[in-house]
């Protein structure tokens, strides 16, 4: 924050932090910010660049710039649209899911924004982000796991689903769920022993209730994506 505040003092009044820098200011996934400071200026600006700052020129419409924590930055909607152009599709959806989960924006607001920007740059990608977004997603890795399946052509699973026994007893909430196949999918983030004990008990209840259960880790998602996809596809095919 001190670094950005100092940089802002060297910027012209019409400048605003943008892209990954704006995402960090809006408190999205911290891994998006790699330390490179990005700034946007109106196309008409004749201001030259600044040392240590990546400067882009783009049209600035009403509402595109807001003040957050004392810093001029692109609005959350403009930031997500910019990230949609800059990041790989999966990582852009991670940012959108985070914004939705934090309550910074809604799908309805995103849809309205895309309609109001007809003809704007990057709208095709922005609408694709809306299609793939999931407000219920609770972590970046859950989003990556869901998108791994969806982009592989598998049906879209439900997110954060509460599972009850036949008698109504609450058994637990699962990250992803295919109701027709009774397949629950969990991201295992390597929790502490106390949490693992609780998770094991919950897992036993789900299995006893007749659910299929698959658990995947970060190495599975990053290093063995084909294993993840094949495992889910096999259970869906068996239950069909």
Sine and cosine of phi, psi and omega as CSV:
sin_phi,cos_phi,sin_psi,cos_psi,sin_omega,cos_omega
0.00,0.00,-0.66,0.75,0.02,-1.00
-0.89,0.45,-0.65,0.76,0.00,-1.00
-0.90,0.44,-0.71,0.70,-0.02,-1.00
-0.92,0.40,-0.63,0.78,0.03,-1.00
-0.89,0.46,-0.63,0.78,0.02,-1.00
-0.93,0.37,-0.64,0.77,0.02,-1.00
-0.91,0.41,-0.63,0.78,-0.02,-1.00
-0.86,0.51,-0.55,0.84,0.01,-1.00
-0.90,0.43,-0.41,0.91,-0.02,-1.00
-1.00,-0.07,-0.03,1.00,-0.06,-1.00
-0.99,-0.11,0.44,-0.90,0.09,-1.00
-0.92,0.38,0.37,-0.93,-0.08,-1.00
-0.85,0.53,-0.50,0.87,-0.06,-1.00
-1.00,0.08,-0.02,1.00,-0.01,-1.00
-0.98,0.21,0.46,-0.89,0.05,-1.00
-0.55,-0.84,0.61,-0.79,0.08,-1.00
-0.91,0.40,0.58,-0.82,-0.12,-0.99
-0.59,-0.81,0.03,-1.00,0.09,-1.00
0.84,0.54,-0.72,-0.69,-0.05,-1.00
-0.91,0.41,-0.52,0.85,0.04,-1.00
-0.91,0.42,-0.70,0.72,0.04,-1.00
-0.89,0.45,-0.62,0.78,0.03,-1.00
-0.86,0.50,-0.66,0.75,0.02,-1.00
-0.91,0.41,-0.67,0.75,0.01,-1.00
-0.89,0.46,-0.58,0.82,0.02,-1.00
-0.99,0.16,0.06,1.00,0.07,-1.00
0.95,0.33,0.53,0.85,0.11,-0.99
-0.99,0.17,-0.07,-1.00,-0.04,-1.00
-0.73,0.68,0.88,-0.48,-0.06,-1.00
-0.88,0.48,-0.41,0.91,-0.02,-1.00
-0.94,0.34,-0.23,0.97,0.03,-1.00
-0.93,0.38,-0.51,0.86,-0.11,-0.99
-1.00,-0.02,0.93,-0.38,-0.04,-1.00
-0.99,-0.14,0.17,0.99,0.01,-1.00
0.99,-0.16,-0.28,0.96,0.04,-1.00
-0.97,0.24,0.83,-0.56,-0.03,-1.00
-1.00,0.02,0.85,-0.53,-0.02,-1.00
-0.94,-0.34,0.67,-0.74,-0.01,-1.00
-0.71,-0.71,0.60,-0.80,0.09,-1.00
-0.92,-0.40,0.58,-0.81,0.05,-1.00
-0.77,-0.64,0.45,-0.89,0.07,-1.00
-0.86,0.51,0.49,-0.87,0.00,-1.00
-0.85,0.53,-0.52,0.86,-0.05,-1.00
-0.98,0.20,-0.14,0.99,-0.06,-1.00
-0.93,0.37,0.71,-0.71,0.04,-1.00
-0.98,-0.19,0.17,0.99,-0.04,-1.00
-0.94,0.33,0.69,-0.72,0.04,-1.00
-0.98,0.19,0.14,-0.99,-0.02,-1.00
-0.94,0.35,0.13,-0.99,0.04,-1.00
-0.85,-0.53,0.59,-0.81,0.01,-1.00
-0.88,0.48,0.75,-0.66,0.03,-1.00
0.99,0.14,0.14,0.99,-0.03,-1.00
-0.77,-0.64,0.75,-0.67,0.11,-0.99
-1.00,0.02,0.89,-0.45,-0.10,-1.00
-0.95,-0.30,0.74,-0.67,0.09,-1.00
-0.82,-0.58,0.54,-0.84,0.07,-1.00
-0.94,-0.33,0.75,-0.66,-0.03,-1.00
-0.42,-0.91,0.33,-0.94,0.05,-1.00
-0.90,0.43,0.71,-0.70,0.05,-1.00
-0.90,-0.44,0.94,-0.34,0.02,-1.00
-1.00,-0.06,0.17,-0.99,0.02,-1.00
-0.85,0.53,0.76,-0.65,0.01,-1.00
1.00,0.01,-0.09,1.00,-0.02,-1.00
-0.96,0.28,-0.38,0.92,-0.04,-1.00
-0.86,-0.51,0.74,-0.68,0.03,-1.00
-0.75,-0.67,0.10,-0.99,0.06,-1.00
-0.92,-0.40,0.84,-0.54,0.02,-1.00
-0.79,-0.62,0.81,-0.58,0.01,-1.00
0.81,0.59,0.58,0.81,0.04,-1.00
0.99,0.17,0.11,0.99,-0.04,-1.00
-0.90,-0.43,0.70,-0.71,0.12,-0.99
-0.96,0.28,0.84,-0.55,-0.05,-1.00
-0.56,-0.83,0.37,-0.93,0.06,-1.00
-0.91,0.41,0.54,-0.84,0.01,-1.00
-0.87,0.49,0.28,-0.96,-0.02,-1.00
-0.88,0.48,-0.62,0.78,0.01,-1.00
-0.92,0.40,-0.72,0.69,0.02,-1.00
-0.91,0.42,-0.61,0.79,0.02,-1.00
-0.89,0.46,-0.72,0.70,0.00,-1.00
-0.90,0.43,-0.62,0.79,0.04,-1.00
-0.90,0.43,-0.66,0.75,0.03,-1.00
-0.91,0.42,-0.68,0.73,0.02,-1.00
-0.90,0.45,-0.55,0.83,0.03,-1.00
-0.87,0.49,-0.51,0.86,0.03,-1.00
-1.00,0.09,-0.51,0.86,-0.14,-0.99
-1.00,0.01,-0.56,0.83,-0.14,-0.99
-0.99,-0.17,0.37,-0.93,0.19,-0.98
-0.84,0.54,0.46,-0.89,-0.09,-1.00
-0.79,0.61,-0.73,0.68,-0.06,-1.00
-0.86,0.50,-0.72,0.69,-0.04,-1.00
-0.94,0.34,-0.49,0.87,0.07,-1.00
-0.92,0.39,-0.62,0.78,0.05,-1.00
-0.92,0.40,-0.58,0.81,0.08,-1.00
-0.83,0.56,-0.70,0.71,0.01,-1.00
-0.90,0.43,-0.67,0.74,0.00,-1.00
-0.90,0.43,-0.72,0.70,0.01,-1.00
-0.86,0.51,-0.64,0.76,0.01,-1.00
-0.89,0.45,-0.68,0.73,0.01,-1.00
-0.90,0.44,-0.65,0.76,0.03,-1.00
-0.91,0.41,-0.70,0.71,-0.03,-1.00
-0.90,0.43,-0.59,0.81,0.00,-1.00
-0.98,0.19,-0.12,0.99,-0.01,-1.00
0.97,0.24,0.33,0.95,0.00,-1.00
-0.97,0.23,-0.37,0.93,-0.04,-1.00
-0.37,-0.93,0.29,-0.96,0.06,-1.00
-0.85,-0.53,0.31,-0.95,0.06,-1.00
-0.88,0.47,-0.60,0.80,0.01,-1.00
-0.88,0.47,-0.65,0.76,0.03,-1.00
-0.92,0.39,-0.62,0.78,0.04,-1.00
-0.91,0.42,-0.67,0.74,0.00,-1.00
-0.90,0.43,-0.68,0.73,0.01,-1.00
-0.90,0.44,-0.64,0.77,0.00,-1.00
-0.90,0.43,-0.66,0.75,-0.02,-1.00
-0.91,0.41,-0.57,0.82,0.04,-1.00
-0.93,0.36,-0.64,0.77,-0.03,-1.00
-0.95,0.32,-0.28,0.96,-0.05,-1.00
-0.96,-0.28,0.48,0.88,-0.03,-1.00
-0.77,0.64,0.74,-0.67,0.00,-1.00
1.00,0.04,-0.10,1.00,-0.01,-1.00
-0.97,0.25,0.32,-0.95,-0.03,-1.00
-0.95,0.32,0.72,-0.69,0.11,-0.99
0.99,0.15,0.21,0.98,-0.07,-1.00
-0.94,0.33,-0.52,0.86,0.03,-1.00
-0.88,0.48,-0.72,0.69,0.04,-1.00
-0.91,0.42,-0.63,0.77,-0.01,-1.00
-0.89,0.46,-0.65,0.76,0.02,-1.00
-0.93,0.38,-0.53,0.85,0.07,-1.00
-0.92,0.40,-0.61,0.80,0.06,-1.00
-0.88,0.47,-0.66,0.75,0.01,-1.00
-0.88,0.47,-0.68,0.73,0.00,-1.00
-0.87,0.49,-0.63,0.78,-0.10,-0.99
-1.00,0.00,-0.23,0.97,-0.10,-1.00
-0.92,0.39,0.47,-0.88,0.01,-1.00
-0.64,-0.76,0.96,-0.26,-0.02,-1.00
-0.87,0.49,-0.42,0.91,-0.06,-1.00
-0.99,0.16,-0.23,0.97,-0.03,-1.00
-0.88,0.47,0.72,-0.69,-0.13,-0.99
-0.96,-0.29,-0.07,1.00,0.01,-1.00
-0.37,-0.93,0.41,-0.91,0.04,-1.00
-0.84,0.54,-0.61,0.79,-0.03,-1.00
-0.95,0.33,-0.53,0.85,0.11,-0.99
-0.89,0.46,-0.67,0.75,0.04,-1.00
-0.89,0.46,-0.71,0.71,-0.01,-1.00
-0.89,0.46,-0.62,0.78,0.03,-1.00
-0.91,0.41,-0.72,0.69,0.00,-1.00
-0.88,0.47,-0.72,0.70,-0.03,-1.00
-0.93,0.38,-0.53,0.85,0.06,-1.00
-0.85,0.53,-0.67,0.74,0.00,-1.00
-0.95,0.30,-0.74,0.67,-0.07,-1.00
-0.90,0.43,-0.70,0.71,-0.04,-1.00
-0.95,0.31,-0.25,0.97,0.09,-1.00
-1.00,0.07,0.00,1.00,0.04,-1.00
1.00,-0.08,0.08,1.00,0.04,-1.00
-0.98,0.19,0.38,-0.92,0.04,-1.00
-0.86,0.51,0.47,-0.88,0.01,-1.00
-0.97,0.24,0.83,-0.55,0.02,-1.00
-0.99,0.17,0.37,-0.93,0.15,-0.99
-0.96,0.27,0.44,-0.90,-0.05,-1.00
-0.91,-0.42,0.63,-0.78,0.06,-1.00
0.77,0.64,0.93,0.38,-0.07,-1.00
-0.97,-0.24,0.75,-0.66,0.08,-1.00
-0.99,0.13,0.75,-0.66,-0.03,-1.00
-0.94,-0.34,0.77,-0.64,0.02,-1.00
-0.87,-0.50,0.50,-0.86,0.07,-1.00
-0.96,0.27,0.13,-0.99,-0.01,-1.00
-0.86,0.51,-0.51,0.86,-0.01,-1.00
-1.00,0.03,0.10,1.00,0.04,-1.00
1.00,-0.08,-0.10,1.00,0.00,-1.00
-0.90,0.44,0.72,-0.69,0.04,-1.00
-0.97,0.26,0.84,-0.54,-0.04,-1.00
-0.99,-0.16,-0.46,0.89,0.00,-1.00
0.46,-0.89,0.12,-0.99,0.04,-1.00
-0.89,-0.46,0.73,-0.68,-0.06,-1.00
-0.94,-0.35,0.45,-0.89,-0.06,-1.00
-0.91,0.42,-0.76,0.65,-0.03,-1.00
-0.71,-0.70,0.52,-0.85,-0.09,-1.00
-0.49,-0.87,0.71,-0.71,0.14,-0.99
-0.94,-0.35,0.99,-0.16,-0.10,-0.99
-0.88,0.48,-0.64,0.77,-0.05,-1.00
-0.90,0.45,-0.52,0.85,-0.01,-1.00
-0.98,-0.18,-0.01,1.00,-0.08,-1.00
0.76,0.65,0.69,0.73,0.00,-1.00
-0.96,-0.27,0.89,-0.47,0.08,-1.00
-0.98,-0.21,0.68,-0.73,0.00,-1.00
-0.82,-0.57,0.76,-0.66,-0.05,-1.00
-0.84,-0.54,0.63,-0.78,0.18,-0.98
-1.00,-0.03,0.84,-0.54,-0.01,-1.00
-0.99,-0.12,0.96,-0.27,-0.07,-1.00
-1.00,-0.01,0.23,0.97,0.03,-1.00
0.95,0.32,0.85,0.53,-0.05,-1.00
-0.98,0.20,0.14,-0.99,0.00,-1.00
-0.94,0.33,0.26,-0.97,-0.09,-1.00
-0.84,0.54,-0.66,0.75,-0.02,-1.00
-0.88,0.47,-0.68,0.73,0.01,-1.00
-0.93,0.36,-0.58,0.81,0.00,-1.00
-0.90,0.44,-0.62,0.78,0.04,-1.00
-0.88,0.48,-0.70,0.71,0.03,-1.00
-0.89,0.45,-0.68,0.73,0.00,-1.00
-0.90,0.44,-0.62,0.79,0.02,-1.00
-0.90,0.44,-0.66,0.75,0.04,-1.00
-0.89,0.45,-0.68,0.73,0.02,-1.00
-0.90,0.44,-0.66,0.75,0.01,-1.00
-0.88,0.48,-0.67,0.75,0.01,-1.00
-0.89,0.46,-0.62,0.78,0.02,-1.00
-0.90,0.43,-0.67,0.75,-0.01,-1.00
-0.91,0.42,-0.68,0.74,0.01,-1.00
-0.92,0.40,-0.63,0.78,0.01,-1.00
-0.91,0.42,-0.45,0.89,0.01,-1.00
-0.99,0.13,0.04,1.00,0.08,-1.00
1.00,-0.03,0.24,0.97,0.02,-1.00
-0.99,0.11,0.51,-0.86,0.23,-0.97
-1.00,0.07,0.64,-0.77,-0.07,-1.00
-0.69,-0.73,0.80,-0.60,0.08,-1.00
-0.84,-0.54,0.68,-0.73,0.03,-1.00
-0.84,-0.55,0.70,-0.72,-0.01,-1.00
-0.77,-0.64,0.48,-0.88,-0.02,-1.00
-0.94,-0.35,0.10,-0.99,0.05,-1.00
-0.86,0.52,-0.72,0.70,0.06,-1.00
-0.86,0.52,-0.58,0.82,0.05,-1.00
-0.87,0.50,-0.73,0.68,-0.08,-1.00
-0.93,0.36,-0.67,0.74,-0.08,-1.00
-1.00,0.09,-0.60,0.80,-0.15,-0.99
-0.96,-0.27,-0.41,0.91,-0.02,-1.00
-0.74,-0.68,0.81,0.59,-0.04,-1.00
-0.87,0.50,-0.55,0.83,-0.01,-1.00
-0.91,0.42,-0.52,0.85,0.06,-1.00
-0.92,0.39,-0.68,0.73,0.02,-1.00
-0.87,0.49,-0.77,0.64,-0.03,-1.00
-0.88,0.47,-0.71,0.71,-0.03,-1.00
-0.90,0.43,-0.62,0.78,-0.01,-1.00
-0.90,0.44,-0.71,0.70,0.00,-1.00
-0.93,0.38,-0.69,0.72,-0.01,-1.00
-0.87,0.50,-0.61,0.79,-0.02,-1.00
-0.90,0.43,-0.69,0.73,-0.01,-1.00
-0.93,0.37,-0.65,0.76,0.01,-1.00
-0.89,0.45,-0.65,0.76,-0.01,-1.00
-0.93,0.37,-0.63,0.78,-0.02,-1.00
-0.92,0.39,-0.56,0.83,-0.05,-1.00
-1.00,0.06,-0.13,0.99,-0.05,-1.00
-0.94,0.35,0.00,0.00,0.00,0.00
